[in-house]
Amino acid sequence: MKRFLYSLLGSLAAIWISFGIFFLLFILILAAAATNGSSVTPVKVDKHSILHIDLSGGIVDRQLPINIMDEIYGQSTQQIPLNKLVGAIEIAKEDDRIEGIYLECNGGGGGLAQSQALINAITDFKQSGKWVMAYSDNFTQGNYFIASAADSIFLNPIGMVDIHGLTATTMFFKDLLDKIGVEAQVVKVGTYKSAVEPFILTDMSEANREQQLHYITNIWNVLTDAIAQSRHVTPQTVNNWADSFAYAQSADYYVKNKIIDKTLYRHEMKEMLGRITDEEEPNLIDAIAYFDSENNGSTGKKKVNIAVLYAIGDITESGRDGITSDKLVPEILKLAENKNIDGLILRVNSGGGSAFASEQIWEALEQFKKISSKPFYVSMGDMAASGGYYISCGADRIYAESLTLTGSIGIFGIIPNAQKLLNDKLGINTATISTNKGDFPGFLKPMSSEQRAAMQGYVDRGYKLFVSRCAAGRHVPYDSIAAIAEGRVWDGKSALERGLVDKLGGLDMALADMAADLDAADDYSVQEFPKLTTKWWEQALEMSKADMKSRMVINELGDAAPIYNTLRSLKDMDYLQCRMDFVTIE
């Protein structure tokens, strides 16, 4: 009995100690979240300083608050906000204390359009006569694209450079769904509306193959031209690099073929930077900290204030993440009444989502124009497709990078039918009694022919509404949009040629143009919305058992997590979707 009591007390003690450790960890994470976004500590910038851009994290359009769940499960990544990077480069261009830029390209990186925006800022910086140098232990293709904008590129002597061209990969789940007894019942409009294909096919359709080959070829041509111009070679030479399995080549090959300029170990790179700036140790100034310090309260009162409203992620009606109409619509309407702003730029980075939510956001933006009579522009990021284009199409002017994916004007609906799963796999049978035949399709049985016809009519009306919104926004006839719609995805350059966007350029160009249009080219400030006011205790209160369980599953799945997330999204989708295809471009 005594042994039992000792054992019991020991177990209880272990439980309480474990709980205490977890609680302490939790408090530390909350404290870190609470301090996130706190007052800025000024950065000491002396003469002969170097702006340091470290790309070891992931480039995002805008820095978001720390996510407690990501911290607990070790899934957080360093955020590199593009808006601050570009801002830091613009400030450093005119700062006599900054001699040049040191790009450190280890891992991380961002989307192609984000990279293009960063390259444009670096190229503009070089107009000042200042230098830019890039270094990496191993260059990914995305980071090499950014590094190619530098005057000189350096690589670790035993490092590699991965240049392989572009691939677009789509996963298909039909056989898996068949095995578990689930049928994806699809109604859609648009020959090229391929977002449904992973759930109903085992390979891509010819139409999808055509559109993907078109846009990745155009995007690759932009990349090769940019790299070739920077490295003083021909585009064909860059293609030869891509065909040579560059990642497996030697350092001598890289130097001989002008892929890089020289090999150096990391400490040698730092020593060289010191020599260039006549300093024993190079004074590297973190770009984000530099922007925060130089931009913090130093702008004073400006003639014009421009609001930048960020719309990033999947479009849904409600939720904590992404673009939710229940939160974004009130934000837009508040901006319409805000006397302190003179114009609005919607920064969109989204592949779409709920058709209903997209319409609500579109309508709110129309109200903004009607109520405020202020200019409304859109700046597109890596993608502004399907629902992302829906919410953009009413803008007075639309900006996209040539590497942006946009268009995908089409509608579809997916209704899972799990009858075989229930009946054949699990042995569950159902019986339904109805007073009328007009019930909505459910997951317990397949759609009847009448239900399918009704759903097709529902989707057709949604498609016509989508096309009409685009036609009205672009001030062209309905048939002009219909001819380039059909769910087809376009790269930014092709979208410009077809009138879906007005100008190729990033957020900085949209801001400069709006300021000029408001007669305040050199006298404007930027206010970002929505304000990042989420507190750590709000996140803690919103966490649920379902969140914990879902995160545990994702954590255990590791590299297979994207498959789980895609299938889970099928269950959670609204019935009517404006969403581009599930494709990974690398």
N, C-alpha and C positions, 0 to 999 in steps of 0.2 A: 504493500500500500504506500509506504514511504517513497519507494522508487517511482511509483506511478505519479505521486504528487510532485516529486522533483522534476519528472519528465514533463508533466503538465505545466508546471511553473516555468520551466525552461522554454517550452514551446510558446507560451504566452509572452514571455519576455522577448523571444525572437521576433514574434509578430509585431509587438509594440516598437521594437527597435527598427524593424523594417519600415513600419508605418512612419516612424519619426524621420528616418532618412528620406523617404519619399516626400514627406511633407516639407522637409527642409529644402529639397531639390525643387519642389513645386514653388515654394516661396521665392527662391532665388530666380527662377524663371519669370515669375510674376514681377519681381523687382526689375529684372532686365527689360521686360515689356513696358513697365511703368516709366522707365527712364528713356525708352525709345522716343525720339522726337523731342527730347527736352532741349533746354537752351544750348546754343552753339558755343563751343569753346574756340576762340580765335586761333587761327593757324599763323605761326611765325614764318613769314616769307622774307628771306634776306636776298640780297643781290646774288646772282649766279644760281638761283634755284631752278629746279626741274619739276615740271608737272608730271606726276606719276599716275598713270592709268593702269590699274591692276585688273586684268580680266579673268581672275581665278573664280569669280562667282558667275551668276546668271544675270544678263542684262534684262531689265524690266523697264517698261515705259515710265513707271512712277514707283517710288519706294512705298511699300505698305507696312503697316504695323507688324510686330512680331506675332506669329501665330503660336499660341501656347501649345496646341496639340502637336504641331511640327517640332517644337522644342522638346517636348516630353518624349517623342518617339524618334528623335534624332534625324528628322527628315527636313530640317531647315537648311537653306542654302543662302550664301551671301548674296544680297541683292545689290545690283549695280544699276541705279536709276539713270536711264538714258537722258532724261531732261536735265539732270544735274551734270552729267558728263559733258553734254553739248554746251551747257551754260558755262562750265569751268573752262572749256577750251576757248570759248568766245571771250571770256574775261582775260584769260592768260595771253591771248593774242596781243592785247593792248597793255599788258603789264610788263614794264621794263625789268622787273625783278626776275621774271621767268625767262630763261634762256632757250628752253626747248621742252619737248615732250618725250618721256620714256614710256613706251608701251610694253607692258609685261603680259605676254599672251600664254598663260598656262591654264589649260582647261577652260571651263566656263564658256563665255561668249553669249551670243543672243541670236535672234531670228535674222533672216537675211535683210529685211527692210530696216531693222534696227541697226544692223551693221553698216548698211549703206548710209544711214543718217550720221553715224559716227565718223565714217570715212569722209563724208562731205564736210563735216566740221573740221577734221584734221587737214583736209586739202585747203580749206579756207585759212586755217591757222598758218600754213606754210607760206601764204602770200605775204606774211609779215617779214619773211626772211629768216625766221627761226627754224631750227632743225627738229626732226622727229626720228627717233630710233626705236626699233622693236626687237624684242628678245623673247625666246622661249626654249624650254627644254625639249618640247615636242609640240609642233604646230598642228592643231586640227585644221581642217579645210576652212571652217568658218573664221577661226582666228587668223589664219594666214591671209584671208581676204581683207581683214581689217589691217593686218601688219603690212600688207602690200602698199598701203598709202604712205608708209614711212619712207624717209630718205634712204635708210639703211636697215637691213634685216640681219640679225645675228641668231645663231643656233648653237645649242650645246654640241660639242664635238661628237657625241654619240647619240644625238637626238634624231628625230625624224620629222618629215613634213608630209602631211597627208593631203594630196591633191588628187581627186578621183573623179571629178565631174559630179553631176547631180543624179540622185535616184529618188523616185517617189514610190513608197511602199504602202500597200493597203492590206490589212488582215481581213480574211473572210471567215465567217463563223457559221455558215449554213450547215455544214456537216456536223459541227458540235451541237447546234440547236436540234438537228434531226436525231442525234443520238440520245438527247435528253427529252425528246418529245415535245419541243416547242417550235411552232411555226410563226414566222414574222409575216403577218398579213399587211401588205403594202398597198397604199393608194397614193398616186403621185401625179405631178404634171412636170414635164421637162425631160426631153430625151437625154440631156446630160446631167440630170439630177441624180448623182451617183452615191449620195450619202446612204441610200437604202441598200446598195449592192452588197456590202459585207454580210447582211443578214438574209439575203435571198439568192446569192450566187456563190460559186466557188472560185470564180476568176472575174476579172474586170470585163465589162462590156466593151465593144469596139468604140462606142461613143466616148466612154470614159478614157479609154486608152488614147484616143485622138486628142482629147482636151488636155490630159496630163502631159503627153509628149509635147504639145504645143507650148504650154506655159513653162515647163522645166527647161525646154530648149531655149526659149526666149530669155529666161532668167540666167541660164548658164552663159549665154552670149554676152549679157551685160557684165557678168562676173569676169569672163575671160578678157573682154575689152578693157575693163578697169585694171585688172592685174597686169595685162600686157603693156598698157600705157605707163603704169607706175614702174614696172621692171624693165622698160625699154626693150621689149621683145615683141614678137607678133602674136596675135591671138592663136595662130596655128601652133606656135611654140608652147603656149599654155596647154592646148589640147594634147600635145605630145607628152607633156608632163603628166597629164591625167591618165594617159594610156600606158604610162611606163611603170605602173605600180610604184609611184614615187615613195610611198611609205617604207618600202623595202630597200631603197637606194642608199648609197654611202654619202657621207658629208662632202666628199670630193665631187660627187655627181651634182649635189645641190649648188656648190660654188661654181663649178664649170658651166652649168646650165642657167646661171643667174637667178636661181630660185632664192638663194640667200647671198649675202655679201661676204660673210666670214663666220667661222666657228669660234666660240669663246665659252669658257666655263662661266658660271654665274658671277663668281668673285672677280673674274677678269673684266666682265661687263661693267660691274660697279666701279672698278678701278679706272676703266676708260672714261666713264661718265665724270669721275672726279677730275681726271686730267683735262677734259674738255672744258670744264667749268672752273678750273684752277682752284679746286678744293681738295683737301686731303680725303674727305668723305663727301660724296655727292649729297646735296641737300634735296632729297626727294619729298615733294609736297603731294600728299594724297589728293586726288582730283575732287572727290566728293566733299572731303573736309574743307578744301580750298573754296569750293563753290559756296558751301554753307557759311563759311567765315566772311567771304567777300560780299556775299549777297544778303547777309543778315542785317536788316534794318538800314542798309546803306543807300537804298534807292531814292528815298525822300518822296515828296509829293510829285506825281506825274500828271501830265495833261490828259492822258487816256489810260484807262484800266481795262485790260482784256481778260476775260474769264476763260480758263481752259478746263473743260469738264471731261474727265477720263471715263471711258466706257470700255472696260477690259474684261474678257472672259465670255463664257456662255450666257446667252440671254434667257432668263427665266422670269416667271411672275413674282417669285419671292425666294428668300433664302439668305444665307450669309455671304456667299461668294459670288463672283462674277457680276453680270449686269442684271439687276433685278428691277422690273418695272415699278414695283411698289415703293422702291426707294428713289430710283432715278427720276421718275415722273414728278414727284413733289420738288425734287432738287431743281429741275428745269423750270418749273413754274415759279419757284422762289427767285431764280435768276432773272426771270422775266420782269419781276417787280423790283429787282435790285437797282437802285438809283446810282450805285457806286461803280457799276461796270458799263462799258461802252460798246462791248461786242462779245460774242461767244464763239469759241472754237471747241468743237467736240472731237476729242482724240479717241479714235475707235481702233481697237485691236480685238476682233471677234470673228469667229466663224459662224455666228448666228445661234439660233435656238428656237424658242417658242415664237410662233407666228402672232399669237395674241399679244404677248408682251412687246414684240417688235412694233406692232401697230399702236400700242399705247404710248410708247416712247416717241414714235414718229409724230403722233398727234400732239403730244406735249411740246415738241419742237416747233410744230406749226403754230401753236399758241404763243410760244416765245416770240416768233417773228411778228405775229399779229398784235400782241400786247405791247411789246417793247419797240418795234420798228428799228431794232438794232441789227447790225450785220451778223450773220451766222455762217461760219465756215466749218468744214470737216477736214481733219488731218488723219489719214489712214496709216496704221502701223504695218505689222507683218501681214495681217489680213483684215479685211472688212468685207466679208462675203456673206451672201444670203441675208440672214437677219441683220448682220453687220452692215450690209449695203442698204437694207430697208430703212434703218434709222439714220442713214447718211444722205439718202437721195434728195431730201428736201432742202439741203444746204444751198446758200447763195453761191458757194464755191467749194469744190472738193479737190483736196491735194492727196496724192499718193506717191510713194516711191515707185521706181520702175520695177522693183522686186516685190511689191505688195501683191497679194492675191485678193481679188475682188470679184464683183459680179455674182454669179451663182444665183440668179434670179429665178427661183423655183420653189415649189411647195411639195411636201409629202407628209404622209401620216403612216405610222406603224402601230399596229394593234397586235400584241402577242396572243397566240392561241396555244394554251397549255393543256388542251384536252388529252392528248396522248401521254403527256407527262403524268397527269393525274390518273387517267384510266389504266394505261398499259404499264407504267413504271411504278406508280405508287399504290395502285389499286383503289383509287378514290373515284367514286361515281357521284354525279350530281343530277338532280331533277329540278326543273324550273317550271313554274306556273305563271302565266301572264294574262292580263285582261286584254292587252292589245299587242299588235305585232311590231310596233314602232320603237322597240327597246334599243338602247345603245349597244354596240358590239362590246363584248366582254372577253376575258381571257379563258373562260370555261368551255367555250365551243367555237367552231369556226363561224365566220360571218356568212350570213345567208346572201343570196344574190341580190335581194332587195336592200339589205344593209350595205353591201359593197357599192351598189349604185348610188345610194344616199350619201355614203362617205365620199365617193368620187365627185359628186356634185358639190359637196362641202369643200373639197380640196380645189376643185376648178374655180369656185368663187373666190377662194383665198388667193389663188394664183392671179386671177384677173385684177383683184384689188392691189396686189403687190406690183404688178406691171403698171397699173394706172397710177400708183403712187410715184413710181420711178419716172414715168412719162411726164407727169405734172411737174415733178421736181427738176427734171432736166429740160423742160420746156420743148418737148418733141412729141410727135404723134405716138399714139399707143403702139401702132404697128412697127415703129422704128425700134422701140424697146423690145417688143415681142420677137423681132428678128434676131436679136443678140442675147435673148434670155434663155429659155429652155433649160435653166439650171446650170448653164455653162460658166466655168471659172475662168477668169482672165488674169493675166499678169498686168501690172500697172501700165506698162507701155502699150499693150494691146487695148486696155481699158481707155486710155487717153485717145487712141486712134478711133475708138468707137463711141466716144462722147460720154462715157460713164464717169470720167473724172475730167477736171479742168486743167490741172497743172501737175507736173512731176516735181516733187520736193517734199521736205519733211515739215515737222511742226515749226521749226525755226523760220522757214519760208512763209508758212501760213501766218505766223505772228507778225513778221516784218511787213507782209503785204497788207494785213488788216490795219496795222498801225499807219502805214502810208495812206491807205484809203481813208483813214480817220484824221489825216493831216497831222500825224504825230510820229513821224518816222523815227525820230531819236528821242522821243519823250513819252514812253509808255511803260507800264508795269504789268506784270502777269499775276493773276490770282488763280490758284488751283482749287478745283472742286471735284468731288465732294471733300469737305474738310476731313482730315484723318483724326477723328476725335474718339475712336474706339478705345476704351480703357480696359486694362487687364481684367478687372473684376466683371466687366460686361461679358467678355469672352468666357470667363469661368462660369458665370451663371447660365450662358447659352449652351455649354457643353452638356451632353446627355450620354446615357449608357450606349445609345445607338452610335454616337460619334466615336466613343471609346472602342466599341466592338469593331466598327468599320475600319478604324485606323489600325487596330491590331491585326485584322485580316490583311490589309494592304501591306503592313510592315512585314508580315510573314511571307507574303507572295514574292516580294523582291521584284526581280525583273519581269515577272508575270503579272504584276499589278495593272499595267495598262489594259491587258485583256479583260481582267475582272472589271475595271472601271468602264470599259466600253460596253460590256454586257449589262452592267448595272444601269448604265445610262439609258439602255433600251427600255428598262422597266420604269424609269423615272421621267421619260419624255412626255411632254404634252402631246395630245393626239395630232395636232397640226404643227409642223415644223418648217422653219426657214433655216436650214443648216447645210453647210458645205460638207463635202465628203471627209471621212476619217482617213487622212493620209499623212504619212511622215516623209518629209523631204530632207534628205541629208546629202 
